[in-house]
Amino acid sequence: MAILLTKETTVLVQGITGREGSARAAFMKGYGTKVVAGVTPGRGGEEVSGIPVFNTVAEAVRAKGPIDASVTFVPGPGLNEAVHEAIDSGIRFVVMPVERVPLYDIMEMVAYAKAKGARLLGPGSIGIISPGIAAAGWLGGNPEFARKVFIPGSVGVISRSGGQSATVPWALNRAGLGMTTVIHVGTEPVTGISMGEILPLFEKDPDTKGVAVFGEIGGPHEEEAADCVRRREFTKPLVIFVAGAWAPEGMRFSHASSIIERGKGSAKSKVESLREAGVTVVDRPDELAPTIKRLIETH
């Protein structure tokens, strides 16, 4: 099985006629994702890689029936409107591979999604892939590469780094392990669905035997994961690496969400919180794969 994105998930692409939207829609469809429609205002009636284009999300839903997920390839300042349009049309999972989104817009989108029972992945997420099943976003790059690196198996992967979202699965692959679902949570200072919300989904998935996490300084993701474990909402093997231990307060590490401010979000505080909760924390990223393999075998 997989979480959030399965073989039955129907997907719409907002901004499908743009350079990124058209390229990524072709990738998603080529990988096997059920991309049923695209949306670009004023371009209704066209097709992209055989995918019908509509002027609005509402038109797409009327023509295709209920749609489960949307992937948004729109400029950052237009993301808020696109997300509202998707949610108002009944879509309950929105993947947002968009950066430079106004902070107020992100906070408003997150609050609106929560009120409507929708989940947001990102902003700044390169996406989600359930190996051998479907991809939403550009995680995987192209179907051939995705099939080589993202192998079906029993490990869930959560990453705060776009690049490491492929490196960790590659290492798991080399260790003889495959994945159920791989998720990049996003790079903006505030993001939608968090590690603390993703882990319970992996807990409920019978095929996920453990989870490997590439964490970073800044933000509350790792602390929320620790709280999730303390509440026994996640009980399976869990191993985490926290990058950026060297970074001084106020320095941005990699992207906007990885910054230590007012003494919060440091690698030290995250590691202490995780270990106090009983989570296995490794000192180097190359320890993630062998450690989760050992934990799963002895669990």
Secondary structure, DSSP 8 states (H G I E B T S, - for coil): --SS--TT-EEEEETTTSHHHHHHHHHHHHHT-EEEEEE-TT-TT-EETTEEEESSHHHHHHHH----EEEE-S-GGGHHHHHHHHHHTT--EEE----S--HHHHHHHHHHHHHHT-EEE-SS--EEEETTTEEEESTTSSHHHHHHH--EEEEEEEES-TTHHHHHHHHHHHTT--EEEEEE--SSSS-SS-HHHHHHHHHH-TT--EEEEEEESSSSHHHHHHHHHHTTS--S-EEEEEE-TT--TT-B-SSTT-B-BTTBS-HHHHHHHHHHTT-EEESSGGGHHHHHHHHHHH-
